[in-house]
């Protein structure tokens, strides 16, 4: 049914506004939407970089915690020589012994050694200054994990810091022989 058929007076139908948008209104709306989409697309690289950095920080924090936990869970069969495992590597210390340094490179975000073809993101270092004494004095150590998406971080022994790292986490550790 046509609009003019509803009304008895055709002049009233001619005075009704036409429904819909003009070409100018549609063009302006499309321009505003395109501008907003370009702004969102422009923020994507920044957002993706922030997510990647957050994943690496979380992986480093988990690796640091796993390293400290494994040191604290060291076990012994003779109450003198203790063994502990981190990143599929067996490490050891002796009660009342001298300090030692353990370094792991080519770790993934799960703190496992990287298989061929995978990208290494983390490196870890644990420096034991004092091992626990026979009279239950605690041992002291410093644990550190660094991350980098580009290359495997390395430890600069002259400056006591990580090189080729996007960031790092370090914590002091006290532990007892069990």
C-alpha positions in Angstrom: 0.0 0.0 0.0 1.3 3.4 -0.9 1.5 6.3 1.5 -0.6 8.4 -0.7 -3.3 5.7 -0.6 -3.7 6.1 3.2 -4.4 9.8 3.0 -7.4 11.2 1.2 -5.6 14.4 0.7 -2.5 13.9 -1.6 -1.1 17.2 -0.5 -0.7 15.9 3.1 1.3 12.9 1.9 3.6 15.2 -0.1 4.4 17.1 3.1 5.5 14.1 5.1 9.3 13.8 5.6 11.0 11.1 3.7 12.4 8.2 5.8 16.2 7.3 5.6 19.5 9.1 5.7 21.1 11.3 3.1 24.3 10.5 1.4 26.1 13.2 3.4 24.9 11.7 6.7 26.0 8.2 5.7 29.4 9.5 4.5 30.0 11.3 7.8 29.1 8.3 9.9 31.4 6.0 7.8 34.2 8.6 8.2 33.8 8.6 12.0 33.7 4.8 12.2 36.8 4.6 10.0 38.7 7.1 12.2 37.8 5.1 15.3 38.8 1.8 13.8 42.2 3.3 12.6 42.8 4.5 16.2 42.1 1.0 17.6 44.3 -0.7 15.0 47.0 1.8 15.7 47.0 0.7 19.4 47.3 -3.0 18.6 51.1 -3.2 18.4 51.4 -1.4 21.8 48.8 -3.7 23.3 50.5 -6.9 21.9 53.9 -5.8 23.2 52.4 -5.2 26.6 50.8 -8.6 26.7 54.1 -10.2 25.5 56.1 -8.4 28.2 53.5 -9.4 30.8 53.8 -13.1 29.7 57.6 -12.9 30.0 57.4 -11.3 33.4 55.0 -14.0 34.6 57.2 -16.8 33.2 60.2 -15.3 34.9 58.4 -15.0 38.2 57.3 -18.6 37.9 60.8 -19.8 37.1 62.3 -17.8 40.0 59.8 -19.4 42.4 60.4 -22.8 40.9 64.2 -22.4 41.4 63.8 -21.2 45.0 61.4 -24.0 45.8 63.6 -26.7 44.3 66.6 -25.4 46.3 64.6 -25.4 49.5 63.5 -29.0 48.7 67.0 -30.3 48.3 67.4 -33.9 49.6 70.2 -36.0 50.8 70.9 -39.6 51.6 73.9 -39.0 53.8 72.9 -35.7 55.6 76.0 -34.0 54.1 75.7 -33.8 50.3 72.4 -32.4 49.0 70.9 -32.6 45.5 68.2 -30.6 43.9 66.8 -30.4 40.4 65.9 -27.3 38.4 65.4 -27.1 34.6 66.1 -30.8 34.3 69.6 -30.3 35.7 70.8 -31.9 39.0 72.6 -29.5 41.2 74.3 -30.0 44.6 75.7 -28.4 47.7 77.4 -29.8 50.8 76.5 -28.8 54.4 79.2 -26.4 55.6 80.7 -26.3 52.1 81.8 -23.4 50.0 79.5 -21.4 47.9 78.7 -22.2 44.3 77.1 -20.7 41.2 74.6 -22.3 38.9 73.6 -20.8 35.6 70.9 -22.0 33.2 70.5 -20.5 29.7 68.1 -21.3 26.9 65.0 -21.7 29.1 61.5 -21.4 27.9 58.7 -19.6 29.9 58.0 -22.8 31.7 61.6 -22.9 33.0 62.5 -25.9 31.0 65.6 -26.3 28.7 64.7 -25.3 25.2 64.5 -28.1 22.6 65.9 -27.5 19.2 63.7 -25.2 17.2 62.1 -23.4 20.2 62.9 -19.9 21.2 64.8 -19.4 24.4 63.2 -16.6 26.5 64.8 -17.0 30.0 68.1 -17.4 31.7 68.5 -18.1 35.4 71.3 -17.8 37.9 71.6 -19.0 41.5 74.6 -18.0 43.5 74.9 -19.8 46.8 77.1 -17.7 49.2 76.9 -19.9 52.3 75.6 -23.5 52.5 73.6 -24.5 55.6 75.8 -25.4 58.6 75.6 -28.7 60.5 74.0 -26.9 63.5 71.0 -25.8 61.4 72.3 -22.4 60.4 70.6 -21.3 57.2 72.3 -21.1 53.8 72.2 -17.9 51.9 71.8 -17.5 48.1 70.7 -15.0 45.5 68.4 -16.2 42.7 67.9 -14.2 39.5 66.0 -14.7 36.2 66.2 -12.6 33.1 64.1 -12.5 30.0 64.6 -11.4 26.4 62.6 -12.1 23.3 65.5 -11.4 21.0 68.4 -13.3 22.4 69.3 -15.4 25.3 70.4 -13.2 28.3 73.8 -13.7 29.7 75.5 -12.8 33.0 78.2 -10.2 33.1 80.5 -11.3 35.9 82.4 -8.0 35.9 79.4 -5.9 36.5 77.2 -8.5 38.3 74.2 -7.9 36.0 72.4 -9.4 33.0 73.2 -8.5 29.5 70.9 -8.8 26.4 67.9 -8.8 28.8 64.7 -6.9 28.4 64.2 -7.3 32.2 65.1 -9.4 35.2 64.0 -10.4 38.7 66.2 -11.1 41.6 65.5 -12.3 45.1 67.5 -13.3 48.2 67.0 -16.8 49.5 67.6 -18.5 52.9 67.4 -22.2 53.1 68.0 -25.1 55.5 69.4 -28.6 54.9 66.7 -31.2 55.5 
